[in-house]
Amino acid sequence: MHDTESDTFLYQTWPEKFSIMLKEIDVDSESKDIGTDAVENDDYYSRYFAQTPRMVTNKGCLDIKNSNIDVIQIIQKG
């Protein structure tokens, strides 16, 4: 490591990272633990179309406050 870099690292989940990014543009949000929201229990994509991926990884959810958007789910397809 270089002398200017810190020796400690702060571990953040994807919802925590996105919550910090949204706070920079004045959007109030709160990160949730993985698997705690009802939206995470359903299929992410329809299986009727050939272009939809089969493997999808759930990365977590964000609660958005003071907005028409209730929840943002972060997923990774591959």
Residue frames as qw, qx, qy, qz and C-alpha x, y, z in Angstrom:
[[0.000, 0.886, 0.463, 0.000, 0.00, 0.00, 0.00],
 [0.331, 0.573, -0.050, 0.748, 1.01, 3.55, -0.50],
 [0.268, -0.109, -0.539, 0.791, 1.59, 5.84, 2.43],
 [0.277, -0.061, -0.004, -0.959, -1.49, 7.91, 1.61],
 [0.621, -0.218, -0.600, -0.454, -3.90, 4.94, 1.75],
 [0.584, -0.468, 0.371, -0.550, -5.68, 3.94, 4.91],
 [0.096, 0.243, -0.963, 0.070, -5.01, 0.53, 6.48],
 [0.330, 0.266, 0.796, -0.433, -8.65, -0.02, 7.46],
 [0.180, -0.125, -0.657, -0.721, -11.45, -0.77, 5.04],
 [0.472, 0.124, 0.450, -0.748, -15.13, -0.22, 5.67],
 [0.102, 0.162, 0.942, 0.276, -17.19, -3.20, 4.46],
 [0.438, 0.296, 0.160, -0.833, -20.42, -2.09, 2.76],
 [0.498, 0.330, 0.800, 0.061, -23.15, -4.12, 1.12],
 [0.200, 0.308, 0.548, 0.751, -24.57, -3.06, -2.25],
 [0.173, -0.811, -0.520, -0.205, -27.70, -1.52, -0.70],
 [0.450, -0.734, -0.120, 0.495, -25.51, 0.53, 1.66],
 [0.404, -0.132, 0.376, 0.824, -23.40, 1.76, -1.27],
 [0.055, 0.515, 0.596, 0.613, -26.47, 2.75, -3.28],
 [0.319, -0.828, -0.450, 0.104, -28.03, 4.44, -0.25],
 [0.431, -0.562, 0.063, 0.703, -24.93, 6.62, 0.13],
 [0.257, 0.110, 0.523, 0.805, -24.99, 7.47, -3.60],
 [0.099, -0.691, -0.616, -0.365, -28.67, 8.44, -3.39],
 [0.392, -0.766, -0.309, 0.404, -28.02, 10.59, -0.33],
 [0.389, -0.247, 0.240, 0.854, -25.59, 12.64, -2.42],
 [0.050, -0.262, -0.505, -0.821, -28.48, 13.65, -4.70],
 [0.311, -0.090, 0.359, -0.875, -30.85, 14.32, -1.75],
 [0.733, -0.143, -0.494, -0.445, -32.86, 11.09, -1.98],
 [0.432, -0.446, 0.617, -0.484, -33.65, 9.69, 1.46],
 [0.836, 0.089, -0.487, -0.236, -33.30, 5.89, 1.51],
 [0.556, -0.525, 0.586, -0.269, -32.59, 3.07, 3.92],
 [0.423, 0.330, -0.824, -0.182, -30.84, -0.20, 3.11],
 [0.857, -0.236, 0.165, -0.427, -32.52, -3.48, 4.07],
 [0.430, -0.378, 0.817, 0.059, -31.02, -6.87, 4.82],
 [0.344, 0.209, -0.763, -0.506, -31.05, -9.45, 2.04],
 [0.326, -0.200, -0.916, -0.118, -34.19, -11.60, 2.03],
 [0.014, -0.311, -0.652, 0.692, -36.27, -9.44, 4.38],
 [0.376, 0.319, -0.024, -0.870, -38.63, -7.87, 1.80],
 [0.711, 0.308, 0.578, -0.255, -41.58, -9.61, 0.13],
 [0.565, 0.744, -0.182, -0.308, -40.48, -8.46, -3.34],
 [0.022, 0.614, -0.783, -0.096, -37.38, -10.68, -3.07],
 [0.567, -0.056, 0.796, -0.205, -39.38, -13.92, -2.90],
 [0.742, 0.558, 0.260, -0.265, -40.80, -13.91, -6.47],
 [0.744, 0.214, 0.367, 0.516, -39.14, -14.69, -9.81],
 [0.178, -0.594, 0.105, 0.778, -37.19, -11.76, -11.21],
 [0.237, 0.346, -0.535, -0.734, -37.79, -12.50, -14.89],
 [0.844, 0.212, 0.142, -0.472, -40.39, -14.36, -16.89],
 [0.491, -0.268, 0.800, 0.218, -39.37, -17.85, -18.00],
 [0.674, 0.554, 0.471, -0.132, -41.52, -17.64, -21.16],
 [0.438, 0.881, -0.159, -0.079, -39.03, -15.63, -23.21],
 [0.920, 0.157, -0.103, 0.344, -35.73, -16.99, -24.52],
 [0.370, 0.646, -0.228, 0.627, -33.69, -13.85, -23.81],
 [0.517, -0.756, 0.143, -0.375, -34.28, -13.84, -20.06],
 [0.260, 0.492, -0.783, 0.279, -31.38, -15.05, -17.93],
 [0.777, -0.299, -0.544, -0.102, -31.79, -18.15, -15.75],
 [0.636, -0.275, -0.441, 0.570, -29.33, -17.17, -13.04],
 [0.069, -0.785, -0.047, -0.614, -30.15, -14.03, -11.07],
 [0.523, -0.148, -0.582, 0.605, -28.50, -13.04, -7.80],
 [0.283, -0.882, -0.315, -0.205, -30.34, -10.93, -5.26],
 [0.473, 0.286, -0.333, 0.764, -28.11, -8.19, -3.83],
 [0.173, -0.372, -0.584, 0.701, -30.67, -6.58, -1.50],
 [0.028, 0.766, 0.548, 0.334, -33.29, -3.83, -1.33],
 [0.171, 0.034, -0.213, 0.961, -33.60, -0.15, -0.53],
 [0.022, -0.751, -0.637, 0.170, -36.58, 1.59, 1.08],
 [0.213, 0.321, 0.167, 0.908, -37.15, 4.99, -0.54],
 [0.120, -0.594, -0.597, 0.526, -38.77, 7.60, 1.70],
 [0.156, 0.690, 0.136, -0.693, -40.96, 10.55, 0.63],
 [0.140, 0.329, -0.659, -0.662, -41.38, 9.20, -2.90],
 [0.817, 0.166, -0.049, -0.550, -43.87, 7.31, -5.07],
 [0.671, 0.309, -0.673, 0.033, -41.29, 4.51, -5.26],
 [0.792, -0.555, 0.068, -0.244, -41.59, 2.12, -2.34],
 [0.773, -0.400, 0.451, 0.200, -38.71, -0.33, -2.82],
 [0.493, 0.705, -0.475, -0.184, -35.72, -0.67, -5.14],
 [0.930, -0.199, 0.301, 0.063, -34.38, -4.20, -5.54],
 [0.108, 0.757, -0.599, -0.238, -30.75, -4.65, -6.60],
 [0.941, 0.061, 0.332, -0.033, -30.17, -7.77, -8.69],
 [0.059, -0.605, 0.676, 0.417, -27.29, -9.19, -10.70],
 [0.900, 0.323, 0.154, -0.247, -28.03, -11.24, -13.78],
 [0.064, -0.657, 0.711, 0.243, -25.62, -13.59, -15.38]]
